[in-house]
Amino acid sequence: MSGNAENLLEHLFRHQSGRMVAHLTRLLGPAHLDLAEEAVQDTMLRALRSWPYQGVPENPPAWLFRVAHNLAIDAIRRHRMIGEKAEAMVADLSRSATVVDHIEIEHQFRDDELRLIFMCCHPEIPPESRVALSLKTVGGFSTPEIARAFLAEDAAIAQRLARAKRQIRDQRLTLDPPCGADLQPRLDSVLEVIYLIFNEGYAAHTGEDLIRTDLCFEALRLASLMAASSIATPRAHALMALLAFQAARLPARVDEAGDLVLFEDQDRALWDQHLIQVGFRHFNQSMAGDEVSIYHAQAAIAATYAVPGPIDWNAVLTLYDDLLEMYPSPIAQLNRAVVIAKAGRPGEALAELDRLTDHPQLRDYYLMPAARGHLLFQMGRRHEAAACFRHSLECPCSQPERRFLKGKLGQCEDQ
């Protein structure tokens, strides 16, 4: 298969698989989510086998949807347990397959995705399983990708997915949109899913690439769906603002060789000004009402970075204090310590990092010793800095991050 065709198919799978699974699940019913996923997976395999010889079709997404419909129809006829509903389901699939080329179906696809992700985040499903299931069905993530996002074993994620699907069947969950008291808890889980998708793309935990742009923009797409929906809340706009601000910096986060570029060394001319404008527009919309969430606090920090001119690190520090009041995360505490150093108080920053050293959630997090090493290097304590960078290299991280850490270790040892 040509590289261009393979890249196109990978792009389509990431951007269309969730829509296809959602669309087929509406037609088949949530109890047959597995069947919908299998039809989509088989469709991608058909494309891998046929496109190299027959060429890429004129309308690739429409081709994928039609083949997925046909494979779902074949699967229904093979599955006897569907029983008397089989013919009605086949009829629905056949009718739907004839309109996938029409632009008016776009609204239905968006609605299908929103309904599916809200079903995956139903209160009857445990929180950790809700997120994993949504990443799998709507985001098109593989089980290993979800495991990396959760820093969990593949087998554990596979069990979560299996239990969640079993609960959908046993509890007879539907695609009916949530309302009333049921809305807020499911909305929180949906936003967490989108946040996790973006984070995995923004700084991949492992692999050859630091950034996986397709995941970042898939998260932006889903966040945009939420913000544009009839149930959009201020926190949905706050998340959209945060992701837009963060995505705007993606072109400057790595150099031409794919190596990590620190924030202070980034070329701001490379930042995407359109996304920054989108970020500020949604940030303003997030100010409606009295609701303040962790997404508001993080978006406020990101907005401070996006304003032209020198960064007011003391203002950023105040925003981190606000964030920690709402969400006392060790990662936020680590970031706050880095901001203290940037505000010109390295001794205080080092003391903050020392207090976090033995935190169980930071034990295998490479940025913990790396941040300490960076600060010690700036303070001229190169021997101690080298030990920190050696420690960070023992932790899981992507290859660009590993090359950066080796470079910093080399600087310590050259002195």
DOKOL-516464 format. One record per residue: z, x, y of N, C-alpha, C in turn; residue in one letter; residue number from 1. Coordinates in steps of 0.05 Angstrom, whole numbers. Example, Ala and Ser with C-alpha at 12.3 -4.5 7.8 and 13.67 -1.06 7.14 Angstrom:
2
    n_pz    n_px    n_py   ca_pz   ca_px   ca_py    c_pz    c_px    c_py  residu  num
     156     264    -114     156     246     -90     156     264     -66       a    1
     142     257     -45     143     273     -21     157     258       1       s    2
//
This chain:
415
    n_pz    n_px    n_py   ca_pz   ca_px   ca_py    c_pz    c_px    c_py  residu  num
       0      17     -24       0       0       0       0      18      25       m    1
     -16      11      44     -17      27      69       9      25      83       s    2
      15      47      98      40      48     113      42      25     133       g    3
      20      18     146      20      -3     166      27     -30     153       n    4
      14     -36     130      19     -61     117      48     -62     106       a    5
      58     -40      96      85     -39      86     105     -44     109       e    6
     100     -31     132     117     -35     155     116     -64     165       n    7
      92     -76     165      89    -104     173     105    -122     155       l    8
     103    -117     128     117    -135     109     148    -132     112       l    9
     157    -107     117     185    -103     121     195    -118     146       e   10
     178    -116     167     185    -130     192     186    -160     187       h   11
     166    -171     173     164    -199     168     188    -209     151       l   12
     195    -192     131     217    -200     114     243    -203     130       f   13
     247    -183     148     272    -184     163     272    -207     183       r   14
     249    -214     194     248    -235     215     242    -263     204       h   15
     230    -264     180     222    -291     170     238    -300     146       q   16
     251    -282     131     264    -290     107     286    -311     112       s   17
     302    -307     133     323    -326     139     312    -353     146       g   18
     290    -353     161     277    -379     168     266    -393     143       r   19
     255    -377     125     243    -388     101     265    -399      83       m   20
     287    -384      79     309    -394      63     321    -419      75       v   21
     325    -419     101     336    -443     115     318    -467     111       a   22
     292    -463     115     273    -484     113     273    -496      85       h   23
     272    -479      64     271    -488      37     298    -501      29       l   24
     320    -491      39     346    -502      33     348    -531      43       t   25
     337    -536      67     337    -563      78     322    -582      59       r   26
     300    -572      49     283    -589      31     294    -592       3       l   27
     307    -571      -7     317    -571     -34     346    -581     -36       l   28
     361    -578     -14     389    -584     -14     406    -559     -18       g   29
     430    -558      -5     447    -534      -6     455    -526     -34       p   30
     456    -545     -53     464    -538     -80     443    -519     -93       a   31
     419    -519     -82     398    -502     -93     391    -479     -75       h   32
     411    -468     -61     407    -445     -44     397    -421     -59       l   33
     407    -417     -84     397    -395    -100     367    -397    -105       d   34
     358    -422    -111     330    -426    -117     313    -420     -92       l   35
     323    -427     -69     308    -421     -44     306    -391     -40       a   36
     328    -377     -44     328    -348     -41     310    -334     -61       e   37
     310    -344     -86     292    -333    -106     263    -337     -99       e   38
     256    -360     -88     228    -366     -80     220    -347     -58       a   39
     237    -341     -39     231    -323     -17     228    -294     -27       v   40
     246    -286     -45     244    -259     -56     218    -256     -72       q   41
     211    -276     -88     186    -275    -104     162    -274     -86       d   42
     164    -288     -63     142    -288     -44     136    -260     -33       t   43
     158    -246     -27     155    -219     -17     143    -200     -38       m   44
     150    -204     -63     139    -188     -85     109    -195     -88       l   45
     102    -220     -85      73    -228     -86      57    -213     -64       r   46
      69    -213     -40      56    -199     -18      53    -169     -23       a   47
      73    -157     -34      72    -129     -41      50    -123     -61       l   48
      45    -141     -79      25    -137    -100      -3    -144     -90       r   49
      -6    -164     -73     -33    -174     -66     -44    -162     -40       s   50
     -27    -157     -20     -38    -148       6     -52    -121       5       w   51
     -44    -103     -12     -58     -77     -12     -87     -80     -22       p   52
     -93    -100     -38    -120    -103     -50    -136    -125     -35       y   53
    -122    -146     -26    -137    -168     -14    -136    -166      17       q   54
    -120    -148      27    -117    -145      56     -95    -164      67       g   55
     -85    -157      91     -65    -173     103     -77    -199     113       v   56
     -66    -222     106     -78    -248     115     -78    -251     145       p   57
     -95    -269     155     -99    -272     184     -73    -282     197       e   58
     -58    -299     183     -33    -309     194     -11    -302     173       n   59
       0    -278     174      19    -269     153      43    -288     150       p   60
      57    -297     172      80    -314     167      73    -340     153       p   61
      50    -352     161      41    -377     149      35    -373     119       a   62
      23    -350     112      18    -343      84      44    -342      68       w   63
      64    -329      80      90    -326      66     102    -354      62       l   64
     102    -371      82     114    -397      80     100    -414      59       f   65
      73    -413      58      58    -429      39      64    -420      10       r   66
      64    -393       6      70    -383     -21      99    -390     -29       v   67
     117    -388     -10     145    -395     -16     148    -424     -25       a   68
     133    -442     -10     133    -470     -18     123    -474     -47       h   69
     100    -461     -53      88    -464     -79     107    -453    -101       n   70
     120    -430     -96     138    -419    -116     162    -437    -119       l   71
     172    -449     -98     194    -467    -100     187    -492    -116       a   72
     162    -502    -112     153    -525    -128     152    -517    -158       i   73
     141    -494    -164     140    -485    -192     168    -483    -204       d   74
     187    -472    -188     215    -469    -198     228    -496    -203       a   75
     222    -515    -186     234    -542    -190     224    -554    -216       i   76
     199    -551    -221     188    -562    -246     198    -548    -271       r   77
     207    -523    -268     218    -508    -290     247    -515    -295       r   78
     262    -522    -273     290    -527    -275     296    -556    -282       h   79
     302    -561    -307     306    -588    -316     332    -601    -304       r   80
     351    -584    -296     376    -595    -286     373    -611    -260       m   81
     350    -607    -246     345    -622    -222     340    -651    -228       i   82
     329    -656    -251     326    -683    -262     308    -701    -245       g   83
     318    -726    -241     302    -747    -229     294    -741    -200       e   84
     308    -723    -187     302    -717    -159     279    -698    -156       k   85
     269    -687    -178     249    -666    -178     224    -675    -163       a   86
     214    -698    -170     188    -707    -158     191    -711    -128       e   87
     213    -722    -120     217    -726     -91     219    -700     -76       a   88
     232    -680     -89     234    -654     -77     206    -640     -75       m   89
     191    -643     -96     163    -632     -97     147    -645     -75       v   90
     149    -671     -71     134    -685     -50     142    -675     -23       a   91
     168    -671     -18     177    -661       8     166    -633      13       d   92
     167    -616      -7     156    -589      -5     126    -589       0       l   93
     112    -606     -13      83    -607     -10      75    -616      18       s   94
      90    -636      28      84    -645      56      91    -623      76       r   95
     113    -610      72     121    -589      91     102    -566      91       s   96
      91    -559      68      73    -536      66      48    -540      83       a   97
      40    -564      89      15    -569     103      18    -566     133       t   98
      43    -562     143      46    -561     172      58    -535     182       v   99
      60    -514     164      72    -489     172      55    -474     193       v  100
      30    -481     196      13    -468     215      16    -481     243       d  101
      28    -504     244      29    -519     270      52    -509     287       h  102
      47    -506     312      67    -495     330      91    -514     333       i  103
      87    -540     330     109    -559     334     131    -556     313       e  104
     125    -542     290     145    -538     270     166    -518     278       i  105
     161    -502     300     179    -482     309     207    -493     314       e  106
     208    -516     327     234    -528     333     249    -534     307       h  107
     235    -544     287     248    -550     262     259    -525     248       q  108
     244    -503     250     253    -477     238     279    -468     251       f  109
     280    -470     278     304    -462     292     328    -479     284       r  110
     323    -505     282     344    -523     274     354    -518     246       d  111
     335    -512     228     342    -505     200     360    -481     199       d  112
     354    -460     214     370    -436     214     398    -441     224       e  113
     400    -456     246     427    -462     257     443    -478     237       l  114
     431    -498     225     445    -514     205     455    -497     182       r  115
     437    -479     172     444    -462     149     468    -444     156       l  116
     466    -431     179     487    -411     185     514    -426     190       i  117
     513    -450     201     538    -465     204     549    -475     177       f  118
     531    -481     158     541    -488     131     554    -464     118       m  119
     541    -441     121     553    -417     109     580    -411     120       c  120
     586    -420     144     612    -415     158     630    -440     156       c  121
     626    -456     135     643    -480     131     672    -471     125       h  122
     692    -486     135     720    -480     130     727    -478     101       p  123
     713    -492      84     719    -492      55     713    -464      43       e  124
     697    -448      56     690    -421      47     708    -401      60       i  125
     720    -382      45     738    -362      57     723    -346      79       p  126
     738    -338     100     725    -324     123     707    -301     115       p  127
     718    -283      97     702    -259      90     676    -267      75       e  128
     677    -289      60     654    -298      46     634    -312      64       s  129
     645    -326      85     627    -339     104     608    -319     117       r  130
     620    -297     126     604    -276     140     584    -264     121       v  131
     593    -257      97     575    -244      77     551    -262      70       a  132
     557    -288      66     536    -307      58     516    -311      81       l  133
     526    -312     105     508    -316     128     490    -292     132       s  134
     501    -268     129     485    -244     131     463    -244     109       l  135
     470    -253      85     451    -254      63     429    -274      68       k  136
     437    -299      74     417    -320      75     401    -322     101       t  137
     415    -318     123     402    -321     149     392    -295     160       v  138
     407    -273     156     399    -247     166     381    -232     148       g  139
     378    -241     123     360    -227     104     371    -201      95       g  140
     398    -197      96     410    -172      87     411    -170      57       f  141
     408    -146      46     413    -142      18     443    -139      13       s  142
     452    -141     -12     480    -138     -18     490    -110     -10       t  143
     476     -88     -15     485     -62      -5     488     -60      25       p  144
     470     -73      40     472     -73      69     497     -87      79       e  145
     503    -110      66     527    -124      73     552    -108      66       i  146
     551     -94      43     574     -77      35     579     -56      56       a  147
     557     -44      67     561     -23      88     573     -36     113       r  148
     564     -60     120     575     -72     144     605     -78     141       a  149
     614     -84     117     642     -90     112     657     -66     102       f  150
     644     -43      99     657     -19      87     669     -27      60       l  151
     654     -42      44     664     -51      18     645     -43      -4       a  152
     654     -47     -29     637     -40     -53     616     -62     -57       e  153
     593     -54     -67     572     -73     -73     582     -96     -91       d  154
     597     -88    -112     606    -108    -131     624    -129    -118       a  155
     641    -120     -99     659    -139     -85     643    -158     -68       a  156
     622    -149     -55     606    -167     -39     590    -186     -57       i  157
     580    -177     -79     566    -194     -98     584    -217    -107       a  158
     610    -210    -112     629    -231    -121     634    -251     -99       q  159
     637    -241     -74     641    -259     -51     617    -279     -49       r  160
     593    -268     -52     569    -285     -49     569    -306     -71       l  161
     575    -298     -96     574    -316    -119     595    -338    -115       a  162
     619    -331    -106     640    -351    -102     633    -370     -80       r  163
     621    -360     -59     613    -377     -36     592    -398     -45       a  164
     573    -389     -60     552    -407     -69     563    -428     -89       k  165
     582    -419    -105     595    -438    -123     611    -459    -108       r  166
     624    -451     -86     639    -470     -70     620    -490     -56       q  167
     597    -480     -48     577    -499     -36     570    -520     -55       i  168
     565    -512     -81     558    -532    -101     582    -550    -108       r  169
     605    -538    -113     628    -554    -122     639    -573    -100       d  170
     638    -563     -75     648    -580     -53     626    -598     -42       q  171
     602    -595     -52     579    -611     -44     575    -610     -13       r  172
     576    -585      -3     573    -581      26     545    -588      34       l  173
     542    -598      59     516    -607      70     508    -590      93       t  174
     484    -594     102     473    -581     126     478    -597     151       l  175
     495    -617     149     501    -633     173     515    -615     194       d  176
     507    -616     219     519    -598     239     549    -606     244       p  177
     566    -586     250     594    -592     254     598    -606     281       p  178
     621    -620     283     628    -634     307     658    -636     309       c  179
     668    -643     332     696    -647     336     713    -622     330       g  180
     735    -625     316     753    -603     311     741    -583     292       a  181
     720    -590     277     707    -573     258     689    -552     271       d  182
     682    -558     296     662    -541     310     672    -513     316       l  183
     695    -511     329     705    -485     339     709    -464     317       q  184
     723    -470     295     726    -449     274     700    -440     262       p  185
     681    -458     259     655    -450     248     639    -434     268       r  186
     641    -442     294     627    -427     315     638    -398     316       l  187
     664    -394     313     675    -368     313     664    -350     291       d  188
     661    -362     267     650    -347     245     621    -341     249       s  189
     606    -359     260     578    -355     266     574    -331     285       v  190
     590    -331     307     588    -310     326     596    -283     314       l  191
     616    -284     296     624    -259     283     601    -248     266       e  192
     586    -265     252     563    -257     236     543    -243     254       v  193
     536    -255     276     516    -244     294     526    -217     305       i  194
     551    -215     311     563    -191     321     561    -168     301       y  195
     567    -175     275     566    -155     254     537    -145     249       l  196
     518    -164     250     490    -156     247     482    -136     268       i  197
     489    -142     293     482    -123     314     496     -96     311       f  198
     522     -96     304     536     -71     301     524     -53     280       n  199
     516     -65     258     504     -49     236     477     -37     246       e  200
     463     -51     263     438     -39     274     443     -19     296       g  201
     463     -24     312     469      -7     335     479      21     326       y  202
     494      22     305     505      48     295     508      45     265       a  203
     487      50     250     488      47     221     509      65     209       a  204
     524      54     189     545      70     177     536      93     161       h  205
     512      90     149     501     112     133     471     112     137       t  206
     457     131     125     428     132     125     416     152     144       g  207
     389     152     144     375     172     160     373     166     189       e  208
     376     140     196     373     132     224     399     123     236       d  209
     404     131     261     428     121     275     424      92     283       l  210
     401      85     291     395      58     301     376      44     283       i  211
     381      18     277     363       2     262     355     -21     281       r  212
     334     -16     296     326     -34     318     321     -62     308       t  213
     310     -65     284     303     -91     274     328    -109     271       d  214
     350     -96     262     375    -111     260     386    -119     287       l  215
     385    -101     306     394    -107     333     380    -131     345       c  216
     353    -131     342     338    -153     354     339    -178     338       f  217
     345    -176     312     350    -200     296     376    -213     306       e  218
     396    -197     311     421    -207     322     417    -220     350       a  219
     401    -207     366     394    -218     392     380    -245     389       l  220
     363    -247     370     348    -272     366     367    -294     358       r  221
     386    -288     339     405    -308     330     424    -316     353       l  222
     433    -295     369     450    -301     392     436    -319     412       a  223
     410    -314     416     394    -330     434     392    -359     424       s  224
     389    -362     397     389    -389     385     415    -404     392       l  225
     437    -390     388     463    -402     393     466    -409     422       m  226
     459    -391     440     462    -396     469     444    -418     479       a  227
     422    -422     466     403    -443     474     408    -470     461       a  228
     427    -470     442     431    -495     427     448    -515     443       s  229
     449    -539     434     463    -561     448     494    -557     446       s  230
     502    -539     427     531    -535     423     539    -508     435       i  231
     523    -496     452     529    -470     464     555    -472     480       a  232
     572    -452     477     598    -450     491     598    -425     508       t  233
     617    -422     526     618    -397     542     619    -372     525       p  234
     634    -373     502     635    -349     486     608    -342     473       r  235
     592    -362     467     565    -357     457     548    -342     478       a  236
     551    -350     503     537    -336     525     548    -308     528       h  237
     575    -305     525     587    -279     528     577    -260     507       a  238
     574    -270     482     564    -253     461     535    -245     467       l  239
     519    -264     475     491    -258     482     490    -237     504       m  240
     507    -239     524     508    -219     546     515    -192     535       a  241
     536    -191     518     544    -165     506     521    -152     491       l  242
     508    -167     474     487    -156     457     463    -147     475       l  243
     457    -162     495     435    -155     513     441    -129     528       a  244
     465    -126     538     473    -101     552     472     -77     532       f  245
     482     -81     508     482     -59     489     453     -52     480       q  246
     437     -73     475     410     -68     466     393     -54     488       a  247
     400     -59     513     385     -46     535     387     -16     534       a  248
     409      -5     522     413      24     521     400      37     496       r  249
     390      21     478     379      32     453     359      54     457       l  250
     339      51     475     319      72     478     330      99     486       p  251
     353     100     498     365     125     507     386     136     488       a  252
     393     122     467     414     131     449     407     153     430       r  253
     381     157     426     371     178     409     348     192     423       v  254
     344     218     416     322     233     428     297     230     411       d  255
     276     245     417     251     242     402     254     250     373       e  256
     273     267     367     278     276     339     296     256     324       a  257
     305     235     338     323     217     326     352     225     326       g  258
     359     245     342     386     255     344     402     240     365       d  259
     428     239     360     447     224     378     448     236     406       l  260
     447     219     426     451     227     454     476     213     464       v  261
     496     229     473     520     217     483     515     200     508       l  262
     532     181     513     529     163     535     525     178     562       f  263
     541     198     567     540     212     592     514     229     595       e  264
     500     234     573     475     249     574     450     232     572       d  265
     454     206     571     431     188     568     415     186     594       q  266
     389     183     591     371     180     614     370     150     620       d  267
     383     142     642     385     114     649     358     101     656       r  268
     339     118     662     312     107     668     300      94     643       a  269
     311     102     619     300      91     594     313      64     587       l  270
     335      57     601     348      31     595     329       8     601       w  271
     330     -12     584     312     -36     587     323     -54     609       d  272
     310     -54     632     320     -70     655     318    -100     650       q  273
     298    -108     635     295    -137     628     320    -146     613       h  274
     328    -131     593     351    -139     577     376    -138     594       l  275
     378    -120     612     402    -119     630     402    -145     647       i  276
     379    -154     657     378    -179     672     386    -202     654       q  277
     377    -202     629     385    -223     610     415    -223     606       v  278
     426    -199     604     454    -196     600     470    -208     624       g  279
     462    -202     648     477    -212     671     473    -243     673       f  280
     449    -253     666     445    -282     668     465    -296     648       r  281
     467    -286     624     484    -299     605     514    -294     611       h  282
     519    -271     623     547    -265     631     556    -285     652       f  283
     538    -291     671     545    -311     691     549    -339     678       n  284
     533    -345     659     536    -371     645     562    -372     629       q  285
     571    -349     620     596    -348     604     620    -354     621       s  286
     617    -352     647     640    -357     665     647    -386     669       m  287
     630    -404     659     635    -433     662     661    -440     646       a  288
     678    -456     659     702    -464     646     724    -443     646       g  289
     745    -448     631     769    -430     630     769    -412     606       d  290
     750    -415     588     751    -400     563     746    -370     567       e  291
     763    -353     556     760    -324     556     763    -314     528       v  292
     744    -300     518     744    -290     490     741    -260     490       s  293
     743    -248     466     739    -219     463     711    -212     471       i  294
     692    -230     468     664    -225     475     662    -223     506       y  295
     678    -239     520     678    -238     549     688    -210     558       h  296
     710    -201     545     721    -175     553     702    -152     547       a  297
     689    -153     524     670    -131     517     645    -133     534       q  298
     636    -157     540     613    -160     558     619    -149     586       a  299
     643    -154     595     651    -144     621     650    -113     622       a  300
     659    -101     601     658     -71     599     629     -62     599       i  301
     613     -75     582     584     -67     581     570     -72     607       a  302
     578     -93     622     566     -99     648     573     -77     668       a  303
     597     -66     666     605     -45     684     588     -20     681       t  304
     581     -14     656     563       8     650     535       3     660       y  305
     527     -22     661     499     -29     668     494     -29     698       a  306
     515     -29     714     512     -29     743     503      -2     753       v  307
     482       1     769     473      27     779     495      42     794       p  308
     494      69     792     513      85     806     535      95     788       g  309
     554     111     799     575     123     783     593     101     770       p  310
     603     106     747     620      87     733     649      90     742       i  311
     661      68     748     690      67     756     706      66     730       d  312
     715      89     720     728      90     695     756      77     696       w  313
     769      77     719     794      63     721     790      33     718       n  314
     768      23     729     762      -6     725     757     -12     696       a  315
     742       6     682     737       3     654     763       3     638       v  316
     781      21     646     807      22     632     822      -4     634       l  317
     821     -16     658     835     -42     662     822     -64     643       t  318
     796     -63     641     782     -82     623     790     -78     594       l  319
     794     -52     586     803     -47     558     831     -57     554       y  320
     848     -55     574     875     -66     572     874     -96     568       d  321
     855    -110     582     852    -139     578     842    -145     550       d  322
     823    -129     540     813    -133     513     835    -129     492       l  323
     852    -109     496     873    -104     476     894    -125     476       l  324
     898    -138     499     917    -161     499     907    -184     482       e  325
     881    -188     481     870    -209     464     866    -200     436       m  326
     859    -175     432     851    -165     405     860    -136     402       y  327
     885    -132     392     896    -105     390     883     -89     368       p  328
     858     -83     370     843     -69     349     847     -38     352       s  329
     850     -24     330     852       6     332     826      18     343       p  330
     803       6     338     778      17     349     778      14     379       i  331
     788      -9     389     790     -12     418     810       8     430       a  332
     831      13     416     851      33     425     839      61     426       q  333
     822      67     407     808      93     406     789      95     430       l  334
     774      74     435     756      74     458     770      76     484       n  335
     794      62     486     810      64     510     819      93     515       r  336
     827     107     494     835     135     497     812     152     508       a  337
     788     147     499     765     161     509     761     156     539       v  338
     764     131     547     761     123     575     783     137     592       v  339
     807     139     582     828     153     596     820     182     602       i  340
     807     195     583     797     222     587     776     223     608       a  341
     758     203     608     736     203     627     747     196     655       k  342
     770     184     656     783     178     682     798     202     693       a  343
     796     225     679     808     250     689     836     255     680       g  344
     845     242     657     872     247     647     871     256     618       r  345
     861     280     613     857     289     585     883     291     569       p  346
     905     300     582     930     302     567     940     275     557       g  347
     938     255     574     946     228     566     928     217     544       e  348
     902     223     547     883     214     526     889     227     499       a  349
     896     253     499     902     266     474     927     254     461       l  350
     947     248     478     971     236     468     965     209     455       a  351
     947     193     467     939     167     456     926     171     429       e  352
     908     191     427     894     196     402     914     205     381       l  353
     933     221     388     953     231     368     968     207     357       d  354
     974     187     373     989     164     363     972     147     344       r  355
     946     150     345     928     135     328     920     150     302       l  356
     927     175     300     917     192     279     922     181     251       t  357
     945     170     246     952     161     219     947     131     215       d  358
     933     118     234     928      90     230     910      86     206       h  359
     917      68     186     902      66     161     873      58     166       p  360
     867      42     186     840      33     191     822      55     203       q  361
     835      77     213     819      99     225     819     123     207       l  362
     831     122     183     834     145     166     807     157     159       r  363
     788     140     152     761     150     144     740     145     165       d  364
     748     140     190     730     134     211     723     160     226       y  365
     698     169     224     691     196     233     696     200     263       y  366
     694     177     279     697     180     308     726     187     316       l  367
     745     182     298     773     188     306     777     218     308       m  368
     772     234     288     774     264     292     753     275     310       p  369
     729     262     311     708     272     329     716     269     358       a  370
     728     247     366     737     243     393     759     263     400       a  371
     777     268     382     798     287     387     787     315     389       r  372
     767     322     372     754     348     373     739     352     399       g  373
     725     331     409     710     333     434     729     338     457       h  374
     752     325     457     771     329     479     784     356     478       l  375
     792     365     454     803     392     451     784     414     459       l  376
     758     410     452     738     429     460     736     432     490       f  377
     737     408     504     735     409     533     760     422     545       q  378
     782     421     531     807     433     541     810     462     534       m  379
     789     473     520     789     501     513     803     507     487       g  380
     812     488     472     827     492     447     807     490     424       r  381
     790     510     422     766     509     405     774     511     375       r  382
     794     526     368     802     528     340     811     501     329       h  383
     828     487     345     837     460     337     813     440     337       e  384
     795     443     356     772     426     357     755     429     332       a  385
     751     454     324     735     460     300     747     445     275       a  386
     773     446     273     786     432     250     781     402     251       a  387
     781     391     275     775     362     278     747     356     270       c  388
     728     372     278     700     367     271     695     370     241       f  389
     709     389     229     707     392     199     717     367     186       r  390
     740     357     196     751     332     185     731     309     188       h  391
     718     306     211     700     284     216     676     286     197       s  392
     668     310     190     645     314     172     651     305     144       l  393
     677     301     138     685     292     111     684     261     109       e  394
     680     248     132     680     219     133     651     208     132       c  395
     648     183     122     621     171     121     609     169     149       p  396
     584     175     152     569     171     177     540     175     172       c  397
     523     168     191     494     170     188     486     200     191       s  398
     461     206     183     452     233     185     450     243     214       q  399
     440     228     233     440     237     261     469     244     271       p  400
     488     227     263     516     233     271     526     259     258       e  401
     518     262     232     526     287     218     514     312     231       r  402
     489     310     239     477     333     253     491     339     279       r  403
     498     317     294     512     321     319     539     335     315       f  404
     554     326     294     580     338     289     578     367     280       l  405
     557     373     265     553     401     257     547     418     281       k  406
     531     407     300     526     421     324     551     427     341       g  407
     568     407     342     593     411     357     611     431     343       k  408
     612     431     316     627     450     301     616     478     306       l  409
     589     481     307     577     507     312     585     517     339       g  410
     586     500     359     595     508     386     623     519     386       q  411
     640     506     370     668     516     368     670     543     355       c  412
     654     547     335     655     572     320     641     595     333       e  413
     622     589     352     608     610     365     624     624     387       d  414
     645     611     395     661     622     417     681     644     408       q  415
//
